[in-house]
């Protein structure tokens, strides 16, 4: 598998530059998220709407449990085969 690092996320040189800056006495900049995370002690609260709960219930009700179990077993056994042509076709068709 080939990984293309378009955004430079795996740039090792960036880590080296950060180390040099820290060694030279430069203080790292903290962004707003870091400050907020440090101030909160218990974590963030999440609220789920009634519509989201309804959609989740519909999705779980429509799932075919037998098919899910069959696929789970095939994946765990290493016998699951990926149909690359079907995936490519769905990507091209937009569905």
N, C-alpha and C positions, 0 to 999 in steps of 0.2 A: 504494500500500500504506500502510495506517495503522498506526503503531506506538504502542501504549499503554504508557506508562512507569509501571506499577503500583507498582514498588518505588522509584522515584526515582533510578534508577541514572544517569540522564542529567541530573541536577540540576546545572546550571552554578553555581548559588549556592553549593553545597557546596565547589566548587573555589576560589571566591573567598574563602570563610570560611577555608579552609586556608591560603591565601596571606597573609591578614591575620594569622592566628595565628603564622605563621612570621616575618612582619615584626615582630611585637610581641615576639619572643624566645621564644615558646612552643616547646618541643621536641616534635616529633611522637612519639606513642606507638608503640613497636614491639611487634608481637604475637609469639606463640611461633613462628609459621611463619617470620617474618622472621629471628628469631634462629637457628633451625635452618638456614635457607637460607644464612645468612652463614657458619655454622660448617662446612658441608659443602663440600668443594672439588671432588669429582668427580661429584656428582649422587646420585640415589637409585637403589637396586637394585630390580629387579622380578623376582619369581619367578612363573612360570606353571605351574599345576598340570597334571598329566598329563591330567586330565579336560578342562581348557580346551583343551589341544592337540588332543585327540581331537575335541572339538566343532568346533574351527576347521577341522580336516581334513575332517570330514563336510560342513560348510557349503561349503567350497570345491569339494568333489567333486560336490555336488549342483547347483552353479550351472551354468546352461546358457550355455556360452561364446558360442555363436552369438547368443543373445538379448542377452547383455551387450554384445557388439560392435555389434549393430544399434542398441541404445539409446544407446550411447556415440557412435556416428556421428550419430544423429539430434540428440543434444544439441549436439554440436560444430557441426553444420550449421545449427542453429537451427530445425529442422523438428519437434522433439519437442513434442507437444501434451499438456498436462496435462488429465486428465479430472477436473474439479473435483467433478462430481456423484458420481463413484465414490469419491473421497476422502471427501467429506462422508458418504456412505452408510456407508462402513467405520468412520468415527468414531462415527456414531450406533449402528451395530451392535456396536461394541466389538471389531472384528476387523481 
